[in-house]
Amino acid sequence: MTPLYDPANPSSEQTRRRAFRLLFLCLIATSIGNSMLFAILPPLARDLQVDEVFVGAIYTVSALLFLIMSPVWGALSDRHGRRPLIVFGLSAFAASCLVFAAGAWAGQVGLLTPLAAIIAMAMARSIFGGLGSATNPAAQAYVADRTEPAERTRALSSLTAAFGLGTVIGPALAGFFSHRIGISTFMIAVAVMVAVAAICVRLFLPEQTPPKKKGRPINPLVQFQFAGDPRLTAFMIYGCAMWMAQAASLQSLSFYIMDRLGMDAAGGLQLGSIALTAGAAGLIFAQLVVIPVLNTSPRVLMAIGAVMVVLGNVTMVFAPDYLVIVIGYVFNSFGFGLARSGFTAGASLAVEPEEQGRAAGLTTATAGVGFMIAPITGLWLYQSVAPAAPFELNAALAVIGFALALLHPRVRAATAVLSPTVEDTPPA
């Protein structure tokens, strides 16, 4: 019989290791499908001769649904279990990849007008945003269920590193295969890979019955009210600011490279993929190497991460050539890797065991906020003000994040749970 959920009696180390490894591989698969779009969509938009704002519309619709639904899926995982929600989200993501492949193919061969193709791709991303968003909060809550507070930062940073690793692989695969097998064929392959991941989770991921809090309404408004809980508000503001900076960088980077270097779509795909891959490598290094070595509190990670994001975006603003642009983006991504692990773990530590799903849903929703607003703070500023404007705003947002990590009393109080011996003072 499956043991009942008991935070005082977590799963055995061997069982947890196998489960976390499976989740890690599944999240890599979804991240590959997500991150390749940042390399593919800008050149695809140029090939279809549509403006940057239409690419931004694809991101916006998906991000809005992701924002609305992530807290709902997180709360549902508190009630019905983590594994069913993870399987559902992976399955929806696979379906969205198939719809996206069909829309891209129809636009490229002329069966759909460019605008109709963009609408079809926006619909595909809406499936991911509304339904595929179930995976992240459920997986994050699954890890939180099975870790003690002192080890949760490292465990969650390892899990989120899966997204970074997929972000390395996705653009690299997109750059390599797009001219060989085509964008649509590659998207179909990603769909198959994610579908296999869903089957593996259903068959092999051990599940423990989660706490059930009856009577709580499952709707977005009620879930978002939880973000106003004083224990969480600072982490939510910090997460939104950092995700806005990261999303604007992701959406603007390939356009920035193409326009600064005078590249065509094909050249922009190659150089943009390299830059995105390098940035993702910096994020992975932060989460899998630096965080375990530092072994510090979420608050310190939040502070250092914000400083690195400022440095990276300032570097991109004044970059004289491609190499310096890439270096700046690596700094940005490295800092975001620290920051994301910091505020995710801090929010988890701030709430009770029966609230882990709701908290995970809200921290996941900060990504939706970032990608929903990024078409304005990123692509609109890029097109209407100046190519460097998005990166200037990103630096300002990171300064706000640093101030929250340094000064907000709730951040200090929550991260103090991690270890009373950890030095919580961020570097000057």
C-alpha angles and dihedrals in degrees: 000000000000109000118244120253110271120167090198091055108041125184119284117275092247093050092047092048092055093045094047091047091054092048090048092056093046093051090048088058093052092045091054090056092047100044097046088065091066088059097039105041100061095052090039090054091051090048091052089043096235126143124258091249090067090056087051089053090059090054093043098054092047093045093050092055091043089053094048099043105037094077089047093053090046091054091046090054088057088056105036105023137267102262099059091052093047091051092047093050094048091049092051091049091054090051091050091054091055092050091047091051091052093049094047092048094048091051094048095049093043100250088121130034115248091256092049090049090052090050090051091051090047089053090051091052089047089061089054094045096047102035109011089058088079092082102064103053092041092051092046092049090047089059093044090052091058104042135076117235093254093058100035098091092056093044094049092044089053090051094048088047085071087070089051093050091049088049088057094048098040101061091039092053091043092053092046101043104032093083094037108047101005133248095273095051091049091051090052089053090052090050091054091048093052092045089055088050090054091052092049092051091049092051105035112022110101113226131202121199106261125219112278120214105192123206098030110131113238104218133115097250094055092046093049090053085068088065087067091060105119089232091062109027097090092049091049093051091046092048093049092050094049094044091049089055093046095045093049090051093049093049096044103038100083092044089048092053094046094050098040091050098033093239128165122230095272094049091043091054092054098045093039090052091051092050093047091048092050091050092050089050088056090051092051092048089053095050103037101033113018099042095051090046094048093044089188137141126286090247093060090048089051092051097045092043093054092050091052092049090054091050093048096050094045088052091053092049092057098031111137096195146008096275093056091047089056092047091051092049091050090054089048094050093044090054092046090053090057093042096049094050090046100053093038092054092040092055091047092051091049096063139057125264093256090054098054095102093050092047091047090051091053096047088049090050090060086073088057090052090051096049094042093055097034095082085065100036091039119024098023092049089044093053100034105033113020138312091249095049097090092054092048090054090046090057091051091051090051090053088056089050091052091051091053092050092047101043114019111107095209091058090053093047096048098045091047086075089070097072131331089217097055114107105241100185111109119222118272 
